[in-house]
Amino acid sequence: MPMLRVHTGRAGRHGRPSKQMLCEACEAKCCRYFALEIDEPRTRRDFDDVRWYLCHKGTVLYLTDGDWYLHIENECRYLRQDNRCAIYADRPAICREHEPGDCEFNEPWAYDLKFTSPEELDLYVRARFR
């Protein structure tokens, strides 16, 4: 799982946003994608295999804190129009374990490296394997 960042906006007790504040203003950012950690590409062939991911719409490859992730834009099928969960009482464990203090809310993501197209990755690979 990707590291989730703490929202730094409106604060509740102890300088953290309260659960109620976060949930009332929630845009369900975490329900609109998923990211899977992948093995670090090391060879040209590894990078070519990873390039295939980027040939698909809605994919991003990123590196953060030394770990590589495949980010896939794909909205949860149970996300309602009001940004609430249609199966809240029976949601998966990963959703249940997501704490308001870990909520990424509207915070921008921070990456060490980010690739949104095969061409961006190709430039990186050419520079890396000179």
C-alpha positions as CSV (number, residue, x, y, z in Angstrom):
1,M,0.0,0.0,0.0
2,P,1.2,3.5,-0.7
3,M,2.1,5.7,2.2
4,L,-0.9,7.9,3.1
5,R,-0.2,11.5,4.1
6,V,-1.8,13.3,6.9
7,H,-4.1,16.2,5.8
8,T,-2.7,19.5,7.0
9,G,-5.8,21.6,6.5
10,R,-8.4,22.4,9.2
11,A,-7.3,21.1,12.6
12,G,-9.2,19.5,15.4
13,R,-7.7,18.5,18.8
14,H,-3.9,18.3,18.9
15,G,-3.5,20.0,15.6
16,R,-5.1,17.1,13.6
17,P,-8.2,17.3,11.6
18,S,-11.1,15.7,13.4
19,K,-12.8,12.6,11.9
20,Q,-16.0,14.5,11.6
21,M,-14.3,17.4,9.7
22,L,-12.6,15.0,7.3
23,C,-15.7,12.9,6.6
24,E,-18.0,15.9,6.1
25,A,-15.6,17.4,3.4
26,C,-14.4,14.0,2.0
27,E,-14.0,13.8,-1.7
28,A,-13.2,10.1,-1.5
29,K,-9.8,10.5,-3.0
30,C,-8.8,7.0,-1.7
31,C,-11.8,5.4,-3.4
32,R,-10.8,6.7,-6.8
33,Y,-7.6,4.8,-7.3
34,F,-5.5,2.0,-5.9
35,A,-1.7,1.6,-5.9
36,L,0.2,-1.6,-5.8
37,E,3.9,-1.9,-4.8
38,I,5.9,-3.5,-7.6
39,D,9.5,-4.9,-7.7
40,E,12.1,-2.3,-8.4
41,P,12.9,-2.4,-12.1
42,R,16.7,-2.9,-12.5
43,T,17.3,-4.0,-16.1
44,R,16.3,-2.5,-19.4
45,R,13.9,-5.5,-19.8
46,D,12.4,-4.8,-16.4
47,F,11.8,-1.2,-17.4
48,D,10.3,-2.3,-20.8
49,D,7.9,-4.5,-18.9
50,V,6.9,-1.6,-16.6
51,R,6.5,0.6,-19.7
52,W,3.7,-1.7,-20.7
53,Y,1.7,-0.6,-17.7
54,L,2.0,3.1,-18.8
55,C,0.6,2.2,-22.2
56,H,-2.7,1.8,-20.5
57,K,-4.9,4.8,-19.7
58,G,-5.3,5.8,-16.1
59,T,-1.9,4.4,-14.9
60,V,1.0,6.2,-13.2
61,L,4.3,4.7,-12.1
62,Y,5.9,6.4,-9.1
63,L,8.8,6.0,-6.7
64,T,8.6,7.2,-3.1
65,D,10.8,6.4,-0.1
66,G,12.7,3.8,-2.3
67,D,9.6,1.9,-3.2
68,W,8.0,1.6,-6.7
69,Y,4.3,1.7,-7.1
70,L,1.8,1.2,-9.9
71,H,-1.1,3.7,-9.4
72,I,-4.3,2.9,-11.2
73,E,-7.1,5.4,-11.6
74,N,-10.2,3.2,-11.1
75,E,-13.1,4.3,-9.0
76,C,-14.5,1.9,-6.4
77,R,-17.7,0.4,-7.7
78,Y,-19.4,1.1,-4.3
79,L,-18.6,4.8,-4.2
80,R,-21.9,6.7,-4.3
81,Q,-22.4,10.1,-5.9
82,D,-22.3,11.8,-2.5
83,N,-18.8,10.3,-2.0
84,R,-20.1,7.9,0.6
85,C,-19.7,4.1,0.6
86,A,-22.7,2.1,-0.5
87,I,-21.4,-1.0,1.5
88,Y,-20.0,0.9,4.5
89,A,-21.1,-1.7,7.1
90,D,-19.6,-4.5,5.0
91,R,-16.6,-2.7,3.5
92,P,-13.2,-4.5,3.1
93,A,-10.8,-4.7,6.0
94,I,-8.3,-2.3,4.2
95,C,-11.1,0.3,4.2
96,R,-11.9,-0.3,7.9
97,E,-8.3,0.0,8.9
98,H,-8.0,3.4,7.1
99,E,-7.9,5.9,10.0
100,P,-8.9,9.6,9.7
101,G,-5.4,10.6,10.8
102,D,-4.0,8.8,7.8
103,C,-6.5,10.4,5.4
104,E,-4.9,12.0,2.4
105,F,-8.0,14.2,2.0
106,N,-7.1,16.9,-0.5
107,E,-3.3,16.8,0.2
108,P,-1.2,16.6,-3.0
109,W,0.9,13.6,-3.4
110,A,4.6,13.8,-3.1
111,Y,6.9,11.5,-5.2
112,D,10.6,11.0,-5.6
113,L,9.9,10.1,-9.3
114,K,6.7,10.0,-11.3
115,F,6.0,8.7,-14.8
116,T,2.7,9.3,-16.5
117,S,3.6,8.1,-20.0
118,P,5.8,5.5,-21.7
119,E,7.8,8.5,-23.2
120,E,8.6,9.9,-19.8
121,L,9.9,6.5,-18.6
122,D,11.9,6.1,-21.8
123,L,13.8,9.3,-21.2
124,Y,14.6,8.1,-17.7
125,V,15.8,4.7,-18.9
126,R,18.0,6.3,-21.6
127,A,19.6,8.5,-19.0
128,R,20.0,5.7,-16.5
129,F,21.6,3.2,-18.9
130,R,24.0,5.5,-20.7
